[in-house]
Amino acid sequence: MEHVRIRTVKKEDFLEIMNLASKCAPIPIERDSIYHLFTKYFANTCFVAEKDNKIVGYILGFISQLEKNIAYIHNICISPDLRRKKIGSSLYQKFFQNMKKEKCQKIFLIINPSNKLSISYHESLGFNISKEGEEIYIEGIRATKNYNGPGKHMVIMCKSL
Ligand SMILES: CC(C)(COP(=O)(O)OP(=O)(O)OC[C@H]1O[C@@H](n2cnc3c(N)ncnc32)[C@H](O)[C@@H]1OP(=O)(O)O)[C@@H](O)C(=O)NCCC(=O)NCCS
């Protein structure tokens, strides 16, 4: 693996994370302010990968405030020029370890059914497609109908720790 350092986020990481997010297609572009939520209010469940003091990857998650044994991953992104070097896997391992320490039992995330690469990547990390909600099959993939609003079907994935 590339020599990268994995650490929890700091408030000051906001801009760098926001800039990297803009290069992380097919993840949709979001309001910039969302990155403040993670770097300021969920810093204990978000991690960055740093190479030469530059952020080259991040994973942003949080623990449910209602069900403390459930964590949710908002997104993960690795700098396009540094993919396939196990940086994503290292960020995940760090996230899994920390969630276990926090006594989380399940981790959820959602993926657009067209992002087939991400679905198989998450399956290889131990996530399964959840049967939650009304089903709809898109190119053979089980998604939850209208999960993100009318016509916006999403694949819900879950990993048990
Ligand atoms: C998905 C993503 C986070 C993976 O991170 P990464 O650091 O590149 O992945 P890793 O090096 O840890 O990959 C581990 C394994 O996953 C699989 N994999 C990862 N990227 C792949 C690709 N583009 N094509 C095929 N297999 C792939 C491979 O089996 C790989 O192992 P290998 O390289 O030894 O064959 C990264 O591609 C990314 O940032 N994508 C854009 C944003 C995105 O889609 N995020 C997920 C949305 S929920």
PDBQT file of the ligand as one rigid body, heavy atoms in Angstrom, charges set to zero:
ROOT
HETATM    1  C1  LIG A 201     -14.791   2.737  -4.251  1.00  0.00    +0.000 C 
HETATM    2  C2  LIG A 201     -13.463   3.328  -3.740  1.00  0.00    +0.000 C 
HETATM    3  C3  LIG A 201     -13.699   4.004  -2.393  1.00  0.00    +0.000 C 
HETATM    4  C4  LIG A 201     -12.447   2.161  -3.554  1.00  0.00    +0.000 C 
HETATM    5  O1  LIG A 201     -11.248   2.658  -2.928  1.00  0.00    +0.000 OA
HETATM    6  P1  LIG A 201      -9.791   2.146  -3.368  1.00  0.00    +0.000 P 
HETATM    7  O2  LIG A 201      -8.781   2.638  -2.389  1.00  0.00    +0.000 OA
HETATM    8  O3  LIG A 201      -9.572   2.500  -4.787  1.00  0.00    +0.000 OA
HETATM    9  O4  LIG A 201      -9.980   0.563  -3.250  1.00  0.00    +0.000 OA
HETATM   10  P2  LIG A 201      -8.939  -0.531  -2.705  1.00  0.00    +0.000 P 
HETATM   11  O5  LIG A 201      -7.582  -0.320  -3.283  1.00  0.00    +0.000 OA
HETATM   12  O6  LIG A 201      -9.053  -0.608  -1.238  1.00  0.00    +0.000 OA
HETATM   13  O7  LIG A 201      -9.602  -1.809  -3.432  1.00  0.00    +0.000 OA
HETATM   14  C5  LIG A 201      -9.696  -3.072  -2.825  1.00  0.00    +0.000 C 
HETATM   15  C6  LIG A 201     -10.322  -4.044  -3.827  1.00  0.00    +0.000 C 
HETATM   16  O8  LIG A 201     -11.605  -3.594  -4.292  1.00  0.00    +0.000 OA
HETATM   17  C7  LIG A 201     -11.770  -3.928  -5.686  1.00  0.00    +0.000 C 
HETATM   18  N1  LIG A 201     -11.789  -2.694  -6.506  1.00  0.00    +0.000 N 
HETATM   19  C8  LIG A 201     -11.594  -1.424  -6.098  1.00  0.00    +0.000 A 
HETATM   20  N2  LIG A 201     -11.685  -0.556  -7.135  1.00  0.00    +0.000 NA
HETATM   21  C9  LIG A 201     -11.959  -1.310  -8.246  1.00  0.00    +0.000 A 
HETATM   22  C10 LIG A 201     -12.152  -1.000  -9.633  1.00  0.00    +0.000 A 
HETATM   23  N3  LIG A 201     -12.106   0.281 -10.113  1.00  0.00    +0.000 N 
HETATM   24  N4  LIG A 201     -12.424  -2.023 -10.496  1.00  0.00    +0.000 NA
HETATM   25  C11 LIG A 201     -12.475  -3.296 -10.064  1.00  0.00    +0.000 A 
HETATM   26  N5  LIG A 201     -12.268  -3.661  -8.737  1.00  0.00    +0.000 NA
HETATM   27  C12 LIG A 201     -12.023  -2.679  -7.854  1.00  0.00    +0.000 A 
HETATM   28  C13 LIG A 201     -10.562  -4.759  -6.056  1.00  0.00    +0.000 C 
HETATM   29  O9  LIG A 201     -10.856  -6.129  -5.750  1.00  0.00    +0.000 OA
HETATM   30  C14 LIG A 201      -9.510  -4.230  -5.092  1.00  0.00    +0.000 C 
HETATM   31  O10 LIG A 201      -8.458  -5.107  -4.832  1.00  0.00    +0.000 OA
HETATM   32  P3  LIG A 201      -7.254  -5.268  -5.920  1.00  0.00    +0.000 P 
HETATM   33  O11 LIG A 201      -6.823  -3.864  -6.318  1.00  0.00    +0.000 OA
HETATM   34  O12 LIG A 201      -6.196  -6.021  -5.160  1.00  0.00    +0.000 OA
HETATM   35  O13 LIG A 201      -7.836  -6.034  -7.074  1.00  0.00    +0.000 OA
HETATM   36  C15 LIG A 201     -12.844   4.324  -4.779  1.00  0.00    +0.000 C 
HETATM   37  O14 LIG A 201     -12.812   3.691  -6.056  1.00  0.00    +0.000 OA
HETATM   38  C16 LIG A 201     -13.615   5.618  -4.920  1.00  0.00    +0.000 C 
HETATM   39  O15 LIG A 201     -13.314   6.600  -4.239  1.00  0.00    +0.000 OA
HETATM   40  N6  LIG A 201     -14.619   5.672  -5.853  1.00  0.00    +0.000 N 
HETATM   41  C17 LIG A 201     -15.403   6.881  -6.152  1.00  0.00    +0.000 C 
HETATM   42  C18 LIG A 201     -16.360   7.223  -5.051  1.00  0.00    +0.000 C 
HETATM   43  C19 LIG A 201     -17.334   6.078  -4.749  1.00  0.00    +0.000 C 
HETATM   44  O16 LIG A 201     -17.908   5.445  -5.638  1.00  0.00    +0.000 OA
HETATM   45  N7  LIG A 201     -17.533   5.835  -3.431  1.00  0.00    +0.000 N 
HETATM   46  C20 LIG A 201     -18.449   4.829  -2.936  1.00  0.00    +0.000 C 
HETATM   47  C21 LIG A 201     -19.846   5.379  -2.939  1.00  0.00    +0.000 C 
HETATM   48  S1  LIG A 201     -20.788   4.705  -1.622  1.00  0.00    +0.000 SA
ENDROOT
TORSDOF 0
